[in-house]
Amino acid sequence: MSVVRSHRYSVADADLEEFLARRTSLIATVREGHPGLTHTVLIQLENGTYSDTWHWESGEQMGAAFAALPAFPEAPLTMALTKDATALNGRLVDER
């Protein structure tokens, strides 16, 4: 069953371009070692915060990737440009 990791955070307008570049690099690096990452979606919400959802083929694949995060130097570099970050895991129930 497909699972998701949903992040919510803020990014300063001045940092957005750099954040997007770092996020792109992080996603590519994660996919190299963990191809279960099927797609990601970044949405700017009306209050200015961002919702960033990463979709995985399985919970096992997601867990393996997150366990390996300390080996991805892009992760702390990317998240250093965010503030007030939260994350939740879930499973996909319905998608149309």
MOPAC internal coordinates of N, CA, C and O (Angstrom, degrees):
PM7 1SCF
backbone

  N    0.0000 0     0.00 0     0.00 0    0    0    0
  C    1.4428 1     0.00 0     0.00 0    1    0    0
  C    1.5180 1   109.66 1     0.00 0    2    1    0
  O    1.2310 1   120.52 1   -42.70 1    3    2    1
  N    1.2847 1   116.61 1   137.30 1    3    2    1
  C    1.4526 1   124.71 1  -179.88 1    5    3    2
  C    1.5303 1   110.57 1   -67.09 1    6    5    3
  O    1.2310 1   120.65 1   -39.62 1    7    6    5
  N    1.3201 1   116.36 1   140.38 1    7    6    5
  C    1.4597 1   122.12 1   178.74 1    9    7    6
  C    1.5200 1   109.54 1  -128.57 1   10    9    7
  O    1.2310 1   120.98 1   -18.37 1   11   10    9
  N    1.3323 1   115.73 1   161.63 1   11   10    9
  C    1.4605 1   120.98 1   179.86 1   13   11   10
  C    1.5183 1   110.00 1  -132.75 1   14   13   11
  O    1.2310 1   121.72 1   -27.03 1   15   14   13
  N    1.3015 1   114.31 1   152.97 1   15   14   13
  C    1.4696 1   122.07 1   169.23 1   17   15   14
  C    1.5110 1   105.15 1  -120.43 1   18   17   15
  O    1.2310 1   120.69 1   -59.84 1   19   18   17
  N    1.3118 1   116.29 1   120.16 1   19   18   17
  C    1.4545 1   121.81 1  -177.56 1   21   19   18
  C    1.5198 1   109.34 1  -109.64 1   22   21   19
  O    1.2310 1   121.11 1   -53.75 1   23   22   21
  N    1.3162 1   115.48 1   126.25 1   23   22   21
  C    1.4667 1   122.26 1   179.12 1   25   23   22
  C    1.5248 1   107.43 1  -112.99 1   26   25   23
  O    1.2310 1   120.86 1   -33.18 1   27   26   25
  N    1.3026 1   115.96 1   146.82 1   27   26   25
  C    1.4635 1   120.95 1   172.03 1   29   27   26
  C    1.5175 1   106.56 1  -133.44 1   30   29   27
  O    1.2310 1   120.73 1   -46.99 1   31   30   29
  N    1.3389 1   116.20 1   133.01 1   31   30   29
  C    1.4587 1   120.82 1  -178.08 1   33   31   30
  C    1.5152 1   110.04 1  -162.56 1   34   33   31
  O    1.2310 1   121.55 1    -6.96 1   35   34   33
  N    1.3253 1   114.64 1   173.04 1   35   34   33
  C    1.4615 1   122.72 1   175.09 1   37   35   34
  C    1.5204 1   108.83 1  -111.48 1   38   37   35
  O    1.2310 1   121.14 1   -30.22 1   39   38   37
  N    1.3187 1   115.42 1   149.78 1   39   38   37
  C    1.4646 1   122.33 1   174.37 1   41   39   38
  C    1.5183 1   106.60 1  -136.00 1   42   41   39
  O    1.2310 1   120.37 1   -50.58 1   43   42   41
  N    1.3102 1   116.90 1   129.42 1   43   42   41
  C    1.4621 1   120.73 1   177.66 1   45   43   42
  C    1.5244 1   109.69 1   -62.56 1   46   45   43
  O    1.2310 1   120.39 1   -38.78 1   47   46   45
  N    1.3136 1   116.86 1   141.22 1   47   46   45
  C    1.4660 1   120.97 1   179.89 1   49   47   46
  C    1.5227 1   111.87 1   -53.24 1   50   49   47
  O    1.2310 1   120.41 1   140.36 1   51   50   49
  N    1.3234 1   116.81 1   -39.64 1   51   50   49
  C    1.4644 1   121.01 1  -179.04 1   53   51   50
  C    1.5257 1   112.38 1   -65.97 1   54   53   51
  O    1.2310 1   120.02 1   158.19 1   55   54   53
  N    1.3462 1   117.56 1   -21.81 1   55   54   53
  C    1.4618 1   121.80 1  -177.86 1   57   55   54
  C    1.5230 1   113.85 1   -99.83 1   58   57   55
  O    1.2310 1   120.08 1   175.77 1   59   58   57
  N    1.3215 1   117.46 1    -4.23 1   59   58   57
  C    1.4657 1   120.04 1  -171.02 1   61   59   58
  C    1.5221 1   113.13 1   -60.53 1   62   61   59
  O    1.2310 1   119.25 1   133.46 1   63   62   61
  N    1.3141 1   119.05 1   -46.54 1   63   62   61
  C    1.4640 1   120.82 1  -178.41 1   65   63   62
  C    1.5272 1   110.91 1   -60.46 1   66   65   63
  O    1.2310 1   120.29 1   135.02 1   67   66   65
  N    1.3278 1   117.05 1   -44.98 1   67   66   65
  C    1.4654 1   120.96 1   178.38 1   69   67   66
  C    1.5251 1   110.58 1   -66.07 1   70   69   67
  O    1.2310 1   120.20 1   139.40 1   71   70   69
  N    1.3215 1   117.22 1   -40.60 1   71   70   69
  C    1.4609 1   120.81 1   178.19 1   73   71   70
  C    1.5300 1   110.48 1   -59.41 1   74   73   71
  O    1.2310 1   120.07 1   134.28 1   75   74   73
  N    1.3305 1   117.47 1   -45.72 1   75   74   73
  C    1.4675 1   120.70 1  -179.74 1   77   75   74
  C    1.5245 1   111.45 1   -62.38 1   78   77   75
  O    1.2310 1   120.23 1   140.52 1   79   78   77
  N    1.3112 1   117.17 1   -39.48 1   79   78   77
  C    1.4687 1   120.23 1   177.78 1   81   79   78
  C    1.5270 1   110.68 1   -64.81 1   82   81   79
  O    1.2310 1   120.55 1   135.58 1   83   82   81
  N    1.3216 1   116.56 1   -44.42 1   83   82   81
  C    1.4681 1   120.36 1   179.91 1   85   83   82
  C    1.5312 1   110.63 1   -66.34 1   86   85   83
  O    1.2310 1   120.28 1   139.67 1   87   86   85
  N    1.3322 1   117.07 1   -40.33 1   87   86   85
  C    1.4649 1   121.11 1   179.25 1   89   87   86
  C    1.5195 1   110.29 1   -61.94 1   90   89   87
  O    1.2310 1   120.35 1   137.47 1   91   90   89
  N    1.3264 1   116.94 1   -42.53 1   91   90   89
  C    1.4652 1   121.88 1   178.15 1   93   91   90
  C    1.5237 1   110.56 1   -60.08 1   94   93   91
  O    1.2310 1   120.49 1   135.68 1   95   94   93
  N    1.3171 1   116.67 1   -44.32 1   95   94   93
  C    1.4659 1   121.08 1   178.57 1   97   95   94
  C    1.5258 1   110.97 1   -64.61 1   98   97   95
  O    1.2310 1   120.14 1   138.12 1   99   98   97
  N    1.3258 1   117.33 1   -41.88 1   99   98   97
  C    1.4599 1   121.32 1   178.69 1  101   99   98
  C    1.5225 1   111.14 1   -61.82 1  102  101   99
  O    1.2310 1   120.18 1   134.45 1  103  102  101
  N    1.3208 1   117.27 1   -45.55 1  103  102  101
  C    1.4653 1   121.05 1   179.89 1  105  103  102
  C    1.5279 1   110.33 1   -60.75 1  106  105  103
  O    1.2310 1   120.22 1   135.57 1  107  106  105
  N    1.3245 1   117.19 1   -44.43 1  107  106  105
  C    1.4696 1   120.59 1   179.26 1  109  107  106
  C    1.5251 1   111.29 1   -61.65 1  110  109  107
  O    1.2310 1   120.40 1   137.58 1  111  110  109
  N    1.3198 1   116.85 1   -42.42 1  111  110  109
  C    1.4605 1   120.76 1   179.91 1  113  111  110
  C    1.5243 1   111.24 1   -65.65 1  114  113  111
  O    1.2310 1   120.23 1   136.51 1  115  114  113
  N    1.3207 1   117.17 1   -43.49 1  115  114  113
  C    1.4637 1   120.64 1   178.50 1  117  115  114
  C    1.5211 1   109.63 1   -61.12 1  118  117  115
  O    1.2310 1   120.01 1   134.92 1  119  118  117
  N    1.3213 1   117.58 1   -45.08 1  119  118  117
  C    1.4686 1   120.77 1  -178.21 1  121  119  118
  C    1.5236 1   112.81 1   -64.39 1  122  121  119
  O    1.2310 1   119.85 1   149.04 1  123  122  121
  N    1.3281 1   117.88 1   -30.96 1  123  122  121
  C    1.4668 1   120.12 1   178.68 1  125  123  122
  C    1.5222 1   111.19 1   -58.13 1  126  125  123
  O    1.2310 1   120.25 1   136.24 1  127  126  125
  N    1.2944 1   117.12 1   -43.76 1  127  126  125
  C    1.4539 1   120.65 1  -177.63 1  129  127  126
  C    1.5124 1   114.91 1   -98.62 1  130  129  127
  O    1.2310 1   120.89 1   167.12 1  131  130  129
  N    1.3345 1   115.90 1   -12.88 1  131  130  129
  C    1.4656 1   120.99 1  -174.87 1  133  131  130
  C    1.5347 1   109.33 1  -141.01 1  134  133  131
  O    1.2310 1   120.24 1  -101.66 1  135  134  133
  N    1.3384 1   117.15 1    78.34 1  135  134  133
  C    1.4605 1   120.56 1  -175.23 1  137  135  134
  C    1.5310 1   113.95 1   -69.07 1  138  137  135
  O    1.2310 1   119.52 1   178.90 1  139  138  137
  N    1.3291 1   118.51 1    -1.10 1  139  138  137
  C    1.4603 1   120.68 1   177.32 1  141  139  138
  C    1.5138 1   113.41 1   -71.23 1  142  141  139
  O    1.2310 1   119.94 1   171.24 1  143  142  141
  N    1.3327 1   117.72 1    -8.76 1  143  142  141
  C    1.4634 1   121.40 1   175.49 1  145  143  142
  C    1.5249 1   107.71 1   -76.03 1  146  145  143
  O    1.2310 1   120.78 1   -75.37 1  147  146  145
  N    1.3390 1   116.10 1   104.63 1  147  146  145
  C    1.4653 1   119.78 1  -173.34 1  149  147  146
  C    1.5175 1   113.56 1   -83.27 1  150  149  147
  O    1.2310 1   120.06 1   139.30 1  151  150  149
  N    1.3315 1   117.50 1   -40.70 1  151  150  149
  C    1.4611 1   119.54 1   175.53 1  153  151  150
  C    1.5245 1   110.14 1  -165.89 1  154  153  151
  O    1.2310 1   121.91 1   -18.46 1  155  154  153
  N    1.3214 1   113.94 1   161.54 1  155  154  153
  C    1.4595 1   121.54 1   178.00 1  157  155  154
  C    1.5213 1   108.21 1  -128.13 1  158  157  155
  O    1.2310 1   121.05 1   -28.33 1  159  158  157
  N    1.3175 1   115.59 1   151.67 1  159  158  157
  C    1.4656 1   121.19 1   179.40 1  161  159  158
  C    1.5204 1   108.05 1  -136.47 1  162  161  159
  O    1.2310 1   120.26 1   -55.50 1  163  162  161
  N    1.3251 1   117.10 1   124.50 1  163  162  161
  C    1.4583 1   122.55 1   177.00 1  165  163  162
  C    1.5231 1   107.80 1  -114.15 1  166  165  163
  O    1.2310 1   120.91 1   -56.08 1  167  166  165
  N    1.3256 1   115.87 1   123.92 1  167  166  165
  C    1.4665 1   121.49 1  -178.04 1  169  167  166
  C    1.5163 1   108.94 1  -124.87 1  170  169  167
  O    1.2310 1   120.52 1   -48.97 1  171  170  169
  N    1.3305 1   116.61 1   131.03 1  171  170  169
  C    1.4609 1   119.53 1   171.23 1  173  171  170
  C    1.5207 1   106.91 1   -88.55 1  174  173  171
  O    1.2310 1   120.80 1   -58.91 1  175  174  173
  N    1.3125 1   116.07 1   121.09 1  175  174  173
  C    1.4569 1   121.74 1  -178.42 1  177  175  174
  C    1.5260 1   110.33 1   -83.23 1  178  177  175
  O    1.2310 1   120.60 1   -16.44 1  179  178  177
  N    1.3014 1   116.46 1   163.56 1  179  178  177
  C    1.4699 1   120.42 1  -175.46 1  181  179  178
  C    1.5192 1   113.31 1   -63.33 1  182  181  179
  O    1.2310 1   119.78 1   158.91 1  183  182  181
  N    1.3198 1   118.03 1   -21.09 1  183  182  181
  C    1.4668 1   120.35 1   177.85 1  185  183  182
  C    1.5312 1   112.26 1   -86.85 1  186  185  183
  O    1.2310 1   120.34 1  -177.00 1  187  186  185
  N    1.3345 1   116.96 1     3.00 1  187  186  185
  C    1.4564 1   121.94 1   177.29 1  189  187  186
  C    1.5183 1   114.67 1    93.49 1  190  189  187
  O    1.2310 1   119.64 1   169.49 1  191  190  189
  N    1.3386 1   118.30 1   -10.51 1  191  190  189
  C    1.4565 1   120.46 1   176.80 1  193  191  190
  C    1.5208 1   109.36 1   -81.66 1  194  193  191
  O    1.2310 1   120.96 1    -7.99 1  195  194  193
  N    1.3223 1   115.77 1   172.01 1  195  194  193
  C    1.4585 1   121.53 1  -178.79 1  197  195  194
  C    1.5181 1   110.40 1  -118.74 1  198  197  195
  O    1.2310 1   121.28 1   -37.28 1  199  198  197
  N    1.3151 1   115.15 1   142.72 1  199  198  197
  C    1.4587 1   123.27 1   171.25 1  201  199  198
  C    1.5236 1   105.91 1  -112.17 1  202  201  199
  O    1.2310 1   120.87 1   -58.14 1  203  202  201
  N    1.3293 1   115.94 1   121.86 1  203  202  201
  C    1.4574 1   122.00 1  -174.91 1  205  203  202
  C    1.5229 1   107.58 1  -123.84 1  206  205  203
  O    1.2310 1   120.27 1   -69.82 1  207  206  205
  N    1.3228 1   117.09 1   110.18 1  207  206  205
  C    1.4536 1   121.60 1  -175.17 1  209  207  206
  C    1.5181 1   109.90 1  -113.17 1  210  209  207
  O    1.2310 1   121.17 1   -52.15 1  211  210  209
  N    1.3260 1   115.37 1   127.85 1  211  210  209
  C    1.4542 1   122.88 1   178.69 1  213  211  210
  C    1.5192 1   107.91 1  -110.55 1  214  213  211
  O    1.2310 1   120.30 1   -56.54 1  215  214  213
  N    1.3147 1   117.04 1   123.46 1  215  214  213
  C    1.4701 1   123.29 1  -177.30 1  217  215  214
  C    1.5334 1   109.58 1  -101.54 1  218  217  215
  O    1.2310 1   121.32 1   -47.68 1  219  218  217
  N    1.3296 1   115.08 1   132.32 1  219  218  217
  C    1.4637 1   122.55 1  -176.93 1  221  219  218
  C    1.5175 1   110.27 1  -123.14 1  222  221  219
  O    1.2310 1   120.47 1   -30.00 1  223  222  221
  N    1.3324 1   116.71 1   150.00 1  223  222  221
  C    1.4602 1   121.21 1   177.56 1  225  223  222
  C    1.5195 1   111.71 1   -65.28 1  226  225  223
  O    1.2310 1   120.05 1   145.47 1  227  226  225
  N    1.3372 1   117.51 1   -34.53 1  227  226  225
  C    1.4685 1   119.99 1  -178.71 1  229  227  226
  C    1.5206 1   110.21 1  -152.78 1  230  229  227
  O    1.2310 1   121.60 1   -19.13 1  231  230  229
  N    1.3271 1   114.54 1   160.87 1  231  230  229
  C    1.4485 1   120.44 1   176.44 1  233  231  230
  C    1.5135 1   112.33 1   -64.77 1  234  233  231
  O    1.2310 1   120.42 1   147.03 1  235  234  233
  N    1.3288 1   116.79 1   -32.97 1  235  234  233
  C    1.4537 1   120.66 1   178.82 1  237  235  234
  C    1.5191 1   111.01 1   -64.83 1  238  237  235
  O    1.2310 1   120.66 1   137.39 1  239  238  237
  N    1.3364 1   116.35 1   -42.61 1  239  238  237
  C    1.4651 1   120.15 1   179.58 1  241  239  238
  C    1.5284 1   110.82 1   -66.49 1  242  241  239
  O    1.2310 1   120.81 1   138.21 1  243  242  241
  N    1.3326 1   116.06 1   -41.79 1  243  242  241
  C    1.4587 1   119.59 1   178.04 1  245  243  242
  C    1.5248 1   110.04 1   -62.67 1  246  245  243
  O    1.2310 1   120.34 1   134.24 1  247  246  245
  N    1.3152 1   116.95 1   -45.76 1  247  246  245
  C    1.4594 1   121.02 1   179.94 1  249  247  246
  C    1.5220 1   112.87 1   -60.51 1  250  249  247
  O    1.2310 1   120.84 1   138.78 1  251  250  249
  N    1.3243 1   116.00 1   -41.22 1  251  250  249
  C    1.4666 1   119.98 1   178.72 1  253  251  250
  C    1.5206 1   110.93 1   -64.24 1  254  253  251
  O    1.2310 1   120.20 1   139.15 1  255  254  253
  N    1.3158 1   117.23 1   -40.85 1  255  254  253
  C    1.4644 1   120.69 1   179.75 1  257  255  254
  C    1.5241 1   110.89 1   -66.11 1  258  257  255
  O    1.2310 1   120.07 1   135.63 1  259  258  257
  N    1.3179 1   117.48 1   -44.37 1  259  258  257
  C    1.4592 1   119.51 1  -179.17 1  261  259  258
  C    1.5246 1   111.81 1   -70.12 1  262  261  259
  O    1.2310 1   119.73 1   150.51 1  263  262  261
  N    1.3182 1   118.12 1   -29.49 1  263  262  261
  C    1.4588 1   120.78 1   174.51 1  265  263  262
  C    1.5248 1   110.70 1   -66.39 1  266  265  263
  O    1.2310 1   120.53 1   150.70 1  267  266  265
  N    1.3255 1   116.59 1   -29.30 1  267  266  265
  C    1.4620 1   121.67 1  -179.28 1  269  267  266
  C    1.5288 1   113.24 1   -87.74 1  270  269  267
  O    1.2310 1   119.55 1   176.57 1  271  270  269
  N    1.3288 1   118.47 1    -3.43 1  271  270  269
  C    1.4652 1   121.45 1  -176.84 1  273  271  270
  C    1.5280 1   114.42 1   -51.16 1  274  273  271
  O    1.2310 1   118.68 1   142.20 1  275  274  273
  N    1.3252 1   120.12 1   -37.80 1  275  274  273
  C    1.4716 1   118.03 1   178.62 1  277  275  274
  C    1.5291 1   113.63 1   -58.72 1  278  277  275
  O    1.2310 1   120.00 1   159.72 1  279  278  277
  N    1.3161 1   117.61 1   -20.28 1  279  278  277
  C    1.4694 1   121.28 1   178.81 1  281  279  278
  C    1.5279 1   112.41 1   -85.65 1  282  281  279
  O    1.2310 1   120.29 1   174.27 1  283  282  281
  N    1.3298 1   117.05 1    -5.73 1  283  282  281
  C    1.4716 1   120.99 1  -178.81 1  285  283  282
  C    1.5257 1   109.17 1  -102.34 1  286  285  283
  O    1.2310 1   119.43 1   -80.03 1  287  286  285
  N    1.3365 1   118.70 1    99.97 1  287  286  285
  C    1.4646 1   119.55 1  -178.90 1  289  287  286
  C    1.5296 1   112.91 1   -62.18 1  290  289  287
  O    1.2310 1   120.30 1   158.40 1  291  290  289
  N    1.3256 1   117.03 1   -21.60 1  291  290  289
  C    1.4657 1   120.14 1  -179.78 1  293  291  290
  C    1.5285 1   112.49 1   -67.43 1  294  293  291
  O    1.2310 1   120.13 1   153.32 1  295  294  293
  N    1.3326 1   117.36 1   -26.68 1  295  294  293
  C    1.4704 1   120.13 1  -175.60 1  297  295  294
  C    1.5271 1   112.15 1   -62.08 1  298  297  295
  O    1.2310 1   118.66 1   123.54 1  299  298  297
  N    1.3364 1   120.17 1   -56.46 1  299  298  297
  C    1.4676 1   117.84 1   179.70 1  301  299  298
  C    1.5234 1   112.82 1   -67.17 1  302  301  299
  O    1.2310 1   120.10 1   149.30 1  303  302  301
  N    1.3331 1   117.42 1   -30.70 1  303  302  301
  C    1.4669 1   119.61 1   177.62 1  305  303  302
  C    1.5266 1   111.03 1   -64.58 1  306  305  303
  O    1.2310 1   120.75 1   140.32 1  307  306  305
  N    1.3185 1   116.18 1   -39.68 1  307  306  305
  C    1.4632 1   120.94 1   179.71 1  309  307  306
  C    1.5201 1   110.26 1   -70.33 1  310  309  307
  O    1.2310 1   120.73 1   129.61 1  311  310  309
  N    1.3181 1   116.21 1   -50.39 1  311  310  309
  C    1.4635 1   119.73 1  -175.54 1  313  311  310
  C    1.5286 1   112.73 1   -70.00 1  314  313  311
  O    1.2310 1   119.88 1   162.50 1  315  314  313
  N    1.3272 1   117.83 1   -17.50 1  315  314  313
  C    1.4643 1   120.64 1   176.60 1  317  315  314
  C    1.5178 1   111.77 1   -63.28 1  318  317  315
  O    1.2310 1   120.11 1   158.69 1  319  318  317
  N    1.3273 1   117.40 1   -21.31 1  319  318  317
  C    1.4634 1   121.56 1   179.61 1  321  319  318
  C    1.5255 1   112.61 1   -90.47 1  322  321  319
  O    1.2310 1   120.21 1  -175.63 1  323  322  321
  N    1.3322 1   117.20 1     4.37 1  323  322  321
  C    1.4698 1   120.65 1   179.40 1  325  323  322
  C    1.5237 1   109.89 1  -110.55 1  326  325  323
  O    1.2310 1   121.33 1   -15.17 1  327  326  325
  N    1.3255 1   115.06 1   164.83 1  327  326  325
  C    1.4645 1   119.86 1   171.15 1  329  327  326
  C    1.5181 1   108.26 1  -144.06 1  330  329  327
  O    1.2310 1   121.14 1   -20.63 1  331  330  329
  N    1.3148 1   115.42 1   159.37 1  331  330  329
  C    1.4687 1   122.54 1  -179.76 1  333  331  330
  C    1.5257 1   111.86 1    56.50 1  334  333  331
  O    1.2310 1   120.49 1  -138.25 1  335  334  333
  N    1.3307 1   116.67 1    41.75 1  335  334  333
  C    1.4681 1   120.85 1  -176.37 1  337  335  334
  C    1.5290 1   111.37 1   -79.52 1  338  337  335
  O    1.2310 1   121.53 1   -40.99 1  339  338  337
  N    1.3339 1   114.68 1   139.01 1  339  338  337
  C    1.4613 1   122.46 1   171.67 1  341  339  338
  C    1.5186 1   107.59 1  -133.92 1  342  341  339
  O    1.2310 1   120.52 1   -21.59 1  343  342  341
  N    1.3365 1   116.61 1   158.41 1  343  342  341
  C    1.4626 1   120.74 1   178.79 1  345  343  342
  C    1.5199 1   109.47 1  -144.52 1  346  345  343
  O    1.2310 1   121.05 1   -36.20 1  347  346  345
  N    1.3383 1   115.61 1   143.80 1  347  346  345
  C    1.4564 1   122.84 1   176.63 1  349  347  346
  C    1.5156 1   108.76 1  -136.79 1  350  349  347
  O    1.2310 1   120.65 1   -35.68 1  351  350  349
  N    1.3206 1   116.35 1   144.32 1  351  350  349
  C    1.4639 1   121.87 1   173.36 1  353  351  350
  C    1.5087 1   109.18 1  -103.31 1  354  353  351
  O    1.2310 1   120.53 1   -28.97 1  355  354  353
  N    1.3325 1   116.59 1   151.03 1  355  354  353
  C    1.4585 1   121.48 1   177.04 1  357  355  354
  C    1.5110 1   110.97 1  -159.07 1  358  357  355
  O    1.2310 1   120.80 1    -6.00 1  359  358  357
  N    1.3173 1   116.08 1   174.00 1  359  358  357
  C    1.4613 1   120.10 1   176.06 1  361  359  358
  C    1.5211 1   108.53 1  -117.63 1  362  361  359
  O    1.2310 1   121.46 1   -34.48 1  363  362  361
  N    1.3074 1   114.82 1   145.52 1  363  362  361
  C    1.4568 1   120.89 1  -178.55 1  365  363  362
  C    1.5206 1   109.20 1   -72.69 1  366  365  363
  O    1.2310 1   120.58 1   -56.62 1  367  366  365
  N    1.3130 1   116.50 1   123.38 1  367  366  365
  C    1.4534 1   122.08 1  -179.47 1  369  367  366
  C    1.5252 1   110.97 1  -102.08 1  370  369  367
  O    1.2310 1   120.40 1   139.86 1  371  370  369
  N    1.3337 1   116.84 1   -40.14 1  371  370  369
  C    1.4594 1   120.63 1  -178.02 1  373  371  370
  C    1.5195 1   109.52 1  -151.98 1  374  373  371
  O    1.2310 1   120.85 1   -46.12 1  375  374  373
  N    1.2978 1   115.99 1   133.88 1  375  374  373
  C    1.4700 1   121.55 1   176.25 1  377  375  374
  C    1.5031 1   107.71 1  -142.38 1  378  377  375
  O    1.2310 1   120.08 1   -50.13 1  379  378  377
  N    1.2878 1   117.46 1   129.87 1  379  378  377
  C    1.4779 1   121.04 1  -177.45 1  381  379  378
  C    1.5039 1   111.55 1  -121.82 1  382  381  379
  O    1.2310 1   120.10 1   180.00 1  383  382  381

